[in-house]
Amino acid sequence: MTIDERTAPAAPVGGLRERKKLRTRSALLRASLALFVSQGYERTTVDEITAAVAVSQRTFFRYFANKEEVVFAVQDLVESHFVAELQARPAAEGPLEAMRGAVLAVWDTVDDALREVVPVDLYMRSYRLIESTPALLAVHLRRSTCLEERISRLIAAREGLDVDADPRPRVAVAAFFGVMRVTGRLWGRGDDISVEAIRRLTDTYLDGIGPALAGRWH
């Protein structure tokens, strides 16, 4: 450490040092996801990622524990965006209506939410990668279970219910996330991987929850 480094004032929160860290992390994210979608998750090495960003392995592991964590870092942002949208929904909305409004709002604003981290097109391609890579899909489903529990408790709180005494929050959330899994799988198999395509599919399949739960279908 030089004398200048020892005597220089600490960078303020949100200052140059923090901005540099964010830029490095975002660069690693973009490079990793671009390599994953172009040549495959399992075939991509940490060395290739660090070479693309011109940083050391040590720098990579300062930001991410492993490749898996990189894949789901942007997914974490989108899930947090969904939680925030759900918390902001009007209290008068019922559980399914609130979750529907929240997820459609996410697809409407995901470009803005991710603009400073990764291009939305790269995120959509990485989302498709998760759906088509068995090892990543298994992690995604495990993570979804944790998210479902979090949302169940949020819905119960909105409705003034005890989530462990009343089954309705978990049942409603299970139905909603079941639709999310179906639409994600169908969208991943299609030719159109745009945000608009998955939004349309999500909207259409959410319309089917009520009729699907009806006593008779004919």
Secondary structure, 3 states (H helix, E strand, C coil): CCHHHHHCCCCCCCCHHHHHHHHHHHHHHHHHHHHHHHHCCCCCCHHHHHHHHCCCHHHHHHHCCCHHHHHHHHHHHHHHHHHHHHHCCCCCCCHHHHHHHHHHHHHHHHHHHHCCCCCHHHHHHHHHHHHHCHHHHHHHHHHHHHHHHHHHHHHHHHHCCCCCCCCHHHHHHHHHHHHHHHHHHHHHHCCCCCHHHHHHHHHHHHHCHHHHCCCCCC
